[in-house]
Amino acid sequence: MRIALCLAAAFGTIALLASRSEDAHSRDADAVKASSTRAPSEPVLKPAPSTPIAEEKAQLGDEETWQSDWDGIVEKALTPELLSASAGNGMKQFCPRFQSMSQADKRAYWAYLFQALSGAESGLRAVSNVQHTEPEVAVKDRVSHRMVRSQGLLQLTYQDAARYGCDFDWNSDRNLNEHDPDKTILRPKNNLECGVKILQRQLIDHQRPLLSKVSYWSVLRPGWPGNQVFLKQMSNVPEACGRRLMPRKPESRSSSSISVGVSR
């Protein structure tokens, strides 16, 4: 009898330990599952410097200019590939230290680049809407079935929604005024996020440099109208880039960059 009681007690202890082990394993599995489903941490954002055109608009009291929260839109939209060292291969002209910079500094550089691109394309006007007459762009938009109009900060089109997966909705916009800020294509977030996708295609997918004869934007095509305007806007890149900048000469009002019209 004594032996039987001892054996029963031993089996009871073993069962209790096994149960505790299973409970601990279950808790560990739940913890791993919770950590895997937890939302990723927000990237560290850093404000970008102002481009020459933004500085000039500030001096003139022009409110139609680049907004600081647009930096964050660009920085949050960047893909890991655009922050990788390989993306810096085509950036040496503007940002020699790109490959060795911190993630936050790389994001700030990209925000500055898109501000410069917007300065050259639309003069930093979010509701800019232009119909060009040049033969290469005076064509029908495949989505709206109307003559192509270049719109928003980066002068994009409705057919870019199909090409690059941009958040433009022609059916929602078709009855709105051409310059209505509620148009999906004119909303800064939609326009800038589309621009990031376009450059992702050029720089990463097709492995082409930033300045390319086949770039989406003519201001990024060497020798094309507007290219010098873009280069000028890139004269105040973030200090972390390590580029030595020459002091800019004061300009007369007649040669103001604000009055420069750029067509694609």
C-alpha positions as CSV (number, residue, x, y, z in Angstrom):
1,M,0.0,0.0,0.0
2,R,2.8,2.4,0.9
3,I,4.5,1.7,-2.4
4,A,1.3,2.4,-4.3
5,L,0.7,5.7,-2.5
6,C,4.3,6.8,-3.3
7,L,3.9,5.9,-7.0
8,A,0.6,7.8,-7.2
9,A,2.2,10.9,-5.6
10,A,5.1,10.6,-8.1
11,F,2.8,10.4,-11.1
12,G,0.8,13.3,-9.8
13,T,3.9,15.4,-9.5
14,I,4.9,14.5,-13.0
15,A,1.5,15.4,-14.4
16,L,1.5,18.8,-12.6
17,L,5.0,19.6,-14.0
18,A,3.9,18.6,-17.5
19,S,0.8,20.9,-17.2
20,R,2.9,23.8,-16.1
21,S,5.3,23.2,-18.9
22,E,2.5,23.2,-21.4
23,D,1.1,26.4,-19.9
24,A,4.5,28.1,-20.2
25,H,4.9,26.9,-23.8
26,S,1.5,28.3,-24.7
27,R,2.3,31.7,-23.1
28,D,5.6,31.8,-25.1
29,A,3.8,31.0,-28.3
30,D,1.2,33.7,-27.6
31,A,4.0,36.2,-26.9
32,V,5.7,35.4,-30.2
33,K,2.4,35.7,-32.1
34,A,1.7,39.0,-30.5
35,S,5.1,40.4,-31.3
36,S,4.8,39.3,-34.9
37,T,1.5,41.1,-35.3
38,R,2.5,44.2,-33.5
39,A,2.6,47.3,-35.8
40,P,6.1,48.3,-36.9
41,S,7.6,51.3,-35.2
42,E,7.2,54.7,-36.9
43,P,10.3,55.8,-38.9
44,V,12.4,58.6,-37.5
45,L,11.4,61.7,-39.5
46,K,13.6,64.7,-40.0
47,P,12.6,68.1,-41.6
48,A,14.3,69.0,-44.9
49,P,15.8,72.4,-45.7
50,S,13.9,74.8,-47.8
51,T,14.7,75.0,-51.6
52,P,15.6,78.4,-53.1
53,I,12.1,78.8,-54.5
54,A,10.5,78.1,-51.1
55,E,12.9,80.6,-49.4
56,E,11.9,83.2,-52.0
57,K,8.2,82.5,-51.5
58,A,8.6,83.0,-47.8
59,Q,10.3,86.3,-48.3
60,L,7.4,87.4,-50.6
61,G,4.7,86.1,-48.2
62,D,3.5,83.7,-50.8
63,E,1.4,81.0,-49.0
64,E,1.2,78.7,-52.0
65,T,4.4,76.9,-51.1
66,W,5.8,73.7,-49.7
67,Q,4.3,72.7,-46.3
68,S,6.5,71.1,-43.6
69,D,4.1,68.1,-43.2
70,W,4.7,67.2,-46.8
71,D,8.2,66.1,-45.8
72,G,6.6,63.4,-43.6
73,I,4.4,62.2,-46.5
74,V,7.5,61.6,-48.6
75,E,9.6,60.1,-45.8
76,K,6.9,57.6,-44.8
77,A,6.3,56.6,-48.4
78,L,9.9,55.6,-49.0
79,T,10.6,51.9,-49.7
80,P,13.5,50.0,-48.1
81,E,15.1,49.9,-51.6
82,L,15.1,53.7,-51.8
83,L,16.9,53.9,-48.5
84,S,19.5,51.3,-49.4
85,A,23.1,51.9,-50.3
86,S,22.4,50.9,-53.9
87,A,20.0,53.8,-54.3
88,G,22.9,56.2,-53.6
89,N,24.7,55.2,-56.8
90,G,22.8,57.8,-58.8
91,M,22.9,60.4,-56.0
92,K,26.6,61.3,-55.8
93,Q,26.1,64.5,-57.7
94,F,23.8,65.8,-55.1
95,C,24.4,63.8,-52.0
96,P,27.9,62.2,-51.9
97,R,27.5,60.7,-48.5
98,F,24.1,59.1,-49.2
99,Q,25.3,55.5,-48.7
100,S,26.8,56.2,-45.3
101,M,24.0,58.4,-43.9
102,S,21.6,57.5,-41.2
103,Q,18.1,56.4,-42.2
104,A,16.7,59.7,-40.9
105,D,19.1,61.7,-43.0
106,K,18.3,59.7,-46.1
107,R,14.6,60.3,-45.6
108,A,15.3,64.1,-45.2
109,Y,17.3,64.1,-48.4
110,W,14.4,62.4,-50.3
111,A,12.0,64.9,-48.9
112,Y,14.2,67.7,-50.1
113,L,14.6,66.1,-53.5
114,F,10.8,66.0,-54.0
115,Q,10.5,69.5,-52.8
116,A,13.0,70.5,-55.5
117,L,11.2,68.4,-58.1
118,S,7.9,70.1,-57.2
119,G,9.6,73.5,-57.3
120,A,10.8,72.9,-60.9
121,E,7.5,71.2,-62.0
122,S,4.7,73.2,-60.4
123,G,6.4,76.1,-58.5
124,L,5.3,74.3,-55.3
125,R,1.6,74.9,-56.1
126,A,-0.5,71.9,-55.0
127,V,-3.4,72.8,-57.2
128,S,-1.4,73.5,-60.4
129,N,-3.2,72.2,-63.4
130,V,-1.7,72.6,-66.9
131,Q,-2.6,71.4,-70.4
132,H,0.5,71.4,-72.5
133,T,0.6,71.8,-76.3
134,E,3.9,70.1,-77.1
135,P,3.3,67.1,-79.4
136,E,5.0,64.6,-77.1
137,V,2.5,65.4,-74.2
138,A,-0.5,66.7,-76.1
139,V,-2.2,63.3,-76.2
140,K,-5.4,61.8,-74.7
141,D,-5.3,60.5,-71.2
142,R,-6.1,56.8,-71.3
143,V,-8.2,57.0,-68.1
144,S,-10.0,60.3,-68.4
145,H,-10.2,60.1,-72.3
146,R,-9.5,63.8,-72.4
147,M,-6.4,65.7,-73.4
148,V,-3.7,65.1,-70.8
149,R,-3.4,67.6,-68.1
150,S,-0.3,67.7,-65.8
151,Q,-1.6,68.2,-62.2
152,G,-0.6,68.8,-58.7
153,L,2.8,69.3,-57.0
154,L,4.6,66.8,-59.3
155,Q,2.4,67.4,-62.4
156,L,1.0,63.9,-62.8
157,T,-1.8,62.5,-64.8
158,Y,-4.8,60.2,-64.3
159,Q,-3.3,57.5,-66.4
160,D,-0.5,57.3,-63.9
161,A,-3.0,55.5,-61.6
162,A,-2.9,52.6,-64.0
163,R,0.8,52.7,-64.7
164,Y,2.1,53.0,-61.2
165,G,-0.8,52.2,-58.9
166,C,-1.4,55.7,-57.7
167,D,-4.4,56.7,-55.7
168,F,-6.2,58.9,-58.3
169,D,-9.9,58.5,-58.9
170,W,-11.1,60.1,-62.1
171,N,-14.7,59.1,-61.5
172,S,-14.7,61.1,-58.2
173,D,-12.9,64.0,-59.8
174,R,-14.6,64.4,-63.2
175,N,-17.2,66.8,-62.0
176,L,-15.0,69.0,-59.8
177,N,-13.4,72.2,-60.8
178,E,-9.9,71.9,-62.4
179,H,-8.2,73.5,-59.4
180,D,-10.4,72.0,-56.7
181,P,-8.1,70.9,-53.8
182,D,-10.5,68.0,-53.1
183,K,-9.6,66.3,-56.4
184,T,-7.8,63.1,-55.6
185,I,-5.0,63.9,-58.0
186,L,-4.4,67.3,-56.4
187,R,-4.2,66.0,-52.8
188,P,-0.5,66.4,-51.8
189,K,-0.4,62.9,-50.1
190,N,-1.7,61.1,-53.2
191,N,0.5,63.2,-55.6
192,L,3.7,62.8,-53.6
193,E,3.2,59.1,-52.9
194,C,2.7,58.6,-56.6
195,G,6.0,60.4,-57.3
196,V,7.8,58.0,-54.9
197,K,6.4,55.1,-56.9
198,I,7.5,56.6,-60.2
199,L,11.1,57.1,-58.9
200,Q,11.1,53.6,-57.4
201,R,10.4,52.3,-60.9
202,Q,13.1,54.4,-62.5
203,L,15.9,54.0,-59.9
204,I,15.3,50.6,-58.5
205,D,13.3,48.5,-61.0
206,H,15.0,49.8,-64.1
207,Q,18.4,50.7,-62.4
208,R,18.5,54.1,-64.1
209,P,20.2,57.2,-62.6
210,L,18.2,60.1,-61.2
211,L,19.1,62.3,-64.2
212,S,18.1,60.3,-67.2
213,K,16.9,61.0,-70.8
214,V,14.0,58.6,-70.2
215,S,12.9,60.0,-66.8
216,Y,9.2,60.5,-66.3
217,W,9.8,64.2,-65.6
218,S,11.5,66.4,-68.3
219,V,13.2,68.4,-65.6
220,L,15.2,65.3,-64.8
221,R,16.3,64.9,-68.4
222,P,19.7,66.5,-69.1
223,G,19.5,69.2,-71.7
224,W,15.7,69.4,-71.6
225,P,13.7,72.6,-70.7
226,G,13.5,72.9,-67.0
227,N,16.5,70.8,-66.1
228,Q,18.5,73.8,-65.1
229,V,15.6,74.9,-62.9
230,F,15.7,71.6,-61.1
231,L,19.5,71.7,-60.7
232,K,19.2,75.1,-59.1
233,Q,16.6,73.9,-56.7
234,M,19.0,71.1,-55.6
235,S,21.5,73.7,-54.4
236,N,20.5,73.5,-50.7
237,V,20.5,69.8,-49.9
238,P,20.7,68.7,-46.3
239,E,24.1,69.2,-44.7
240,A,24.5,65.5,-44.0
241,C,24.9,64.9,-47.7
242,G,28.4,66.4,-47.5
243,R,28.1,68.5,-50.6
244,R,30.0,71.7,-50.7
245,L,27.6,74.4,-51.8
246,M,28.5,77.6,-53.5
247,P,26.8,80.7,-52.0
248,R,23.9,81.8,-54.2
249,K,24.0,85.2,-55.8
250,P,21.0,87.5,-55.1
251,E,18.5,87.6,-58.0
252,S,16.5,90.4,-59.3
253,R,12.7,90.1,-59.2
254,S,12.6,89.8,-63.0
255,S,14.7,86.6,-62.8
256,S,12.8,85.1,-60.0
257,S,12.5,81.4,-60.0
258,I,8.9,81.7,-59.1
259,S,8.1,83.2,-62.5
260,V,9.8,80.4,-64.4
261,G,7.4,78.2,-66.3
262,V,8.3,74.6,-66.8
263,S,6.7,72.4,-69.3
264,R,7.0,68.7,-69.8
